[in-house]
């Protein structure tokens, strides 16, 4: 819990109000936030794996010069990297 949430729990307790409902609501909000972040990270992971696969394919291309990174050049031309 964040400090402001803990302060609210203490304020409720000091006002002789059971903070259980508030605590459960805050915990639920944190769980939802974590689930959203996990989903976002999974999407990002998929994108990075796809880019890595594409980089391997481009690195094997004999027409690509040795002085550049083919993935960066490809993304610059085609705009595939959207994180």
N, C-alpha and C positions, 0 to 999 in steps of 0.2 A: 504494500500500500504506500502511496505517496504521503508526504508529510501533511499536506492539507487534508487528506482523507483521514489520517490518524487524528489530526486536530479536531475534525468533525466528530469522530467517535468519542473523543474525550469530552467535547462540548455536550454531546447528547447524554453521556454518562453523568456529567456534572449537573445536567438539568433533570436528573432522575428519569431519563428516558432510555429504554433498552435500545442499544444501537444495532441489534441483530439484523433487522430488516435492511438498515443502511449498509452494514458490512456485507451482507449477501448480495445486495444490488451492486456494490462496488466490485466485489469479487467476480460477479457475473460479467460486468463490463470489462474487467481485465481479461477474462477468459475469451470473450468475443474479440477483443483487440489482439490477443495473441494468436487466435485462430486466423484472423485477417492477415496478420503479418506472416504466418506460416504459409498461407496460400500465396501471398505475394512472393515470398522467397522461393516457393516451388516453381512459380511461373518464371522467375528470374533464372533459376537453376536450369530449367528446360531451355531457355534462350541461350544460356552460356554453353550448354552441352551442344546445342545445334550449331553455334558459332565455332566451337572447337572442332566439331566434325567437318564443318565447311573449311576451316583453316587447314585441316589435314588434307582435304581434297585439293585445295588450292596450292598447297606446298608441293604436291606431287605433279603439278602442271609444269611441263618443261618450258612453256612459253613465258613463265614468270621470272623476272630478273632476280638475281641473288641479293641485290642491294636493298630490296624493299620487303615489307611484310605484306604478302598477298591478301591476307584477311582485311587489313586496314584499307588497302587499295580497293578491294572489292566492296567493302562497306561504304567507303566514301563515294564510289560510283553508283551503288545500288540502294544505299540507305537501309540495309537490313538490320542494323543494330539499333534496337529500341528497348532500352532497359527501363 
